[in-house]
């Protein structure tokens, strides 16, 4: 299956695109990305579409620092659950090792390798084989630098940040973001530092919190050896529905595969698109209707129906009653559950 990246990779893309004179929604459309796919930062989207967006944004705007500008918008917390552990690791070397060990929870396009000799150390970052994007590498470089230099409680700077690509036209941006020497036309992308730096202590470190974070991360589905197409579909379908794109063709496009390939993978998993769509709709409809602030019309739109009447017919076929009646019954049930302990308390007082 094709590599994916978390939607958080494009944090503040629209703002950066506008800043350099681009129409962000037009650019997203050209790259085959729907804005709804970016609403949840934990949503997974095809990596090649993200890289295409970055390269075309740089080319259309004439800003070869586009990936750097986008990386500046990322915060330490935007790394997701891994940030909880990174913040608590004892040494700089431990932070780097944790980034390498848990890179699958960050995205599936990142390759990290640490090479340590007696006096010097190199942390190399790259896109996985088959992917190529200088803007993607610039984005990774910015995120890695900010995590290691700005995010951790360690006062240090690398000896040098290395780039394979030639010196950029927008060199001032690189110098502003990376507050250390830069080398362009290098034989690798990454950073170099003295090996002694790996033992620098992290002022934020807490061994107990680090142990808790490791246990939590061990439960994350991203650490499983296999991530099936069904898993990816379950994650993507709710966002497709909210954008009015709840068709197999839309899901296949989102996953970067053909409809035929999508269906084959789902069959291998013992699933079908129709079944996954039905399960997602049932779950979301019940969850949204339980929120009194949501109108039934908004629930219909959020579950992929273009009209209230079509949603109502579907809901009756699934639950045996109209959505309005279901909401009323659930409200009455909740009121009874709330009243029961009050009645029990009154009875206890009377007996006393």
Helices and strands as residue ranges (DSSP letters): E 4-6, G 7-10, H 13-19, H 24-30, G 35-38, E 44-46, H 47-61, H 66-72, G 76-79, H 82-86, H 92-101, G 103-105, E 110-116, E 120-127, H 134-145, I 146-151, E 160-163, H 171-177, E 182-184, E 190-194, G 195-199, H 207-218, G 221-223, H 229-242, H 248-255, H 259-268, H 273-289, H 296-302, H 308-319, H 323-351
